[in-house]
Amino acid sequence: MLFRVDPASPQPLGDQIAASVRRALAEGTVTPGERLPSARSLADSLGVNLHTVLRGYQRLREEGLIELRRGRGAVVVDDPGTRGRAALLLKVRELVERARELGLTEDEVVGLVREGLA
């Protein structure tokens, strides 16, 4: 799996790390049950702080995409829906980014999503 971060990007580095994992899940290059690199080794290879990687992994855990296990590290949740969920989260993040570019408020974005669900 290839992780990339752009220090010049306005997106926080931890979010960029999480996005790399989401993208790999959506594309199928990472599969459920697969172990991600240890936070320490990934931090060393990317030249970022260990806590930056841990923030990215924590976000993925909160999204239900990975489990953080003591002694085993970060493991992709062994669930057939994980790939679809990762793809959907990518689209949601794209939607939010585009809405911000257009100057929409949070309420306006939520309203648009509700319209789409109707």
C-alpha positions as CSV (number, residue, x, y, z in Angstrom):
1,M,0.0,0.0,0.0
2,L,1.3,3.4,-0.9
3,F,0.9,6.3,1.5
4,R,1.5,9.8,0.3
5,V,1.3,13.1,2.2
6,D,1.7,16.7,0.9
7,P,3.0,19.0,3.6
8,A,2.0,22.0,1.4
9,S,-1.7,20.9,1.3
10,P,-4.2,22.7,3.6
11,Q,-5.5,19.2,4.5
12,P,-4.0,18.0,7.8
13,L,-1.4,15.3,7.4
14,G,-3.4,12.8,9.6
15,D,-6.4,13.3,7.3
16,Q,-4.2,12.7,4.3
17,I,-3.0,9.4,5.8
18,A,-6.6,8.4,6.5
19,A,-7.6,9.3,2.9
20,S,-4.8,7.1,1.6
21,V,-6.3,4.1,3.4
22,R,-9.8,5.0,2.4
23,R,-8.7,5.2,-1.3
24,A,-6.8,1.9,-1.1
25,L,-9.9,0.2,0.5
26,A,-12.2,1.6,-2.2
27,E,-9.9,0.5,-5.0
28,G,-9.4,-3.0,-3.4
29,T,-5.6,-2.7,-3.0
30,V,-6.2,-3.2,0.8
31,T,-8.6,-5.9,1.9
32,P,-10.5,-6.7,5.0
33,G,-8.4,-8.4,7.6
34,E,-5.2,-6.9,6.3
35,R,-2.8,-5.3,8.7
36,L,-1.7,-1.7,8.1
37,P,1.9,-0.6,8.7
38,S,2.7,0.2,12.3
39,A,2.3,3.8,13.2
40,R,6.0,4.1,14.1
41,S,7.2,2.6,10.8
42,L,4.8,4.7,8.8
43,A,5.8,7.9,10.6
44,D,9.4,7.1,9.9
45,S,8.8,6.4,6.2
46,L,6.7,9.5,5.7
47,G,8.9,11.8,7.8
48,V,6.0,12.8,10.1
49,N,5.4,12.7,13.8
50,L,4.1,9.4,15.3
51,H,1.0,11.2,16.7
52,T,0.1,12.4,13.2
53,V,-0.2,8.8,12.0
54,L,-2.1,7.9,15.1
55,R,-4.6,10.7,14.4
56,G,-5.1,9.3,10.9
57,Y,-5.6,5.8,12.3
58,Q,-7.9,7.0,15.0
59,R,-10.1,8.7,12.4
60,L,-10.3,5.5,10.4
61,R,-11.2,3.7,13.6
62,E,-14.0,6.2,14.4
63,E,-15.3,5.6,10.8
64,G,-15.5,1.8,11.5
65,L,-12.9,1.0,8.8
66,I,-10.1,-0.3,11.0
67,E,-9.6,-1.8,14.5
68,L,-6.6,-0.8,16.6
69,R,-5.4,-3.8,18.6
70,R,-2.7,-3.8,21.2
71,G,0.1,-5.9,19.9
72,R,-1.4,-6.3,16.4
73,G,-1.6,-2.7,15.4
74,A,-4.1,-1.4,12.9
75,V,-6.2,-4.0,11.1
76,V,-8.8,-3.4,8.4
77,V,-12.2,-4.4,9.7
78,D,-13.1,-7.9,8.4
79,D,-16.5,-7.0,7.0
80,P,-17.6,-7.3,3.3
81,G,-19.1,-3.8,3.4
82,T,-15.8,-2.1,4.4
83,R,-14.8,-1.5,0.8
84,G,-18.2,0.1,-0.1
85,R,-18.1,2.2,3.1
86,A,-14.6,3.5,2.3
87,A,-15.8,4.5,-1.2
88,L,-18.8,6.2,0.2
89,L,-16.7,8.1,2.7
90,L,-14.4,9.3,-0.1
91,K,-17.5,10.7,-2.0
92,V,-18.8,12.4,1.2
93,R,-15.4,14.1,1.7
94,E,-15.4,15.2,-1.9
95,L,-18.9,16.6,-1.5
96,V,-17.9,18.5,1.7
97,E,-14.8,19.9,0.0
98,R,-16.8,21.1,-3.1
99,A,-19.6,22.6,-0.9
100,R,-16.9,24.6,1.0
101,E,-15.5,25.8,-2.3
102,L,-19.0,27.0,-3.2
103,G,-19.4,28.7,0.1
104,L,-22.4,26.6,1.3
105,T,-23.2,26.4,4.9
106,E,-23.4,23.1,6.8
107,D,-27.2,23.5,7.0
108,E,-27.4,24.0,3.2
109,V,-25.3,20.8,2.6
110,V,-27.4,18.8,5.0
111,G,-30.5,20.1,3.3
112,L,-29.1,19.0,-0.1
113,V,-28.4,15.5,1.2
114,R,-31.9,15.3,2.7
115,E,-33.3,16.3,-0.7
116,G,-31.3,13.5,-2.3
117,L,-32.6,11.0,0.2
118,A,-36.2,11.9,-0.5
